[in-house]
Amino acid sequence: MNDIQDQLVHVAQAIIDEKTNLILGCREIDRLRSHLEERESPLFFLFRAIASETDHLPFGDVRKHWNEQRLQQLDQETLAYVSEIRDAVVEDCRAIIHAYGRYI
């Protein structure tokens, strides 16, 4: 198994185990899939969609440059969105782990 596949499995498992932020994990899977030959596989469609749908959401240090009221609004939006997509993301994370044949 190559390093990219190992990283995909690791991130997918971290999402399932809630050891990483779900949206950031989806963005990372989307970034990693771009290094694979099968980058256009339907296995990655949900992650691509989430990365695109959430690219306006601030994470990390960039938040300190945002208006506090706007951050609160976006945080509420994020919580609702994550609640809506969590089950589908976990299912697709399991599919990634299964596809690359490794459980960690």
Secondary structure, DSSP 8 states (H G I E B T S, - for coil): --HHHHHHHHHHHHHHTT-S-HHHHHHHHHHHHTTSTTTT-GGGHHHHHHHHHTTTS--GGGGGGS-HHHHHHHHHHHHHHHHHHHHHHHHHHHHHHHHTT---
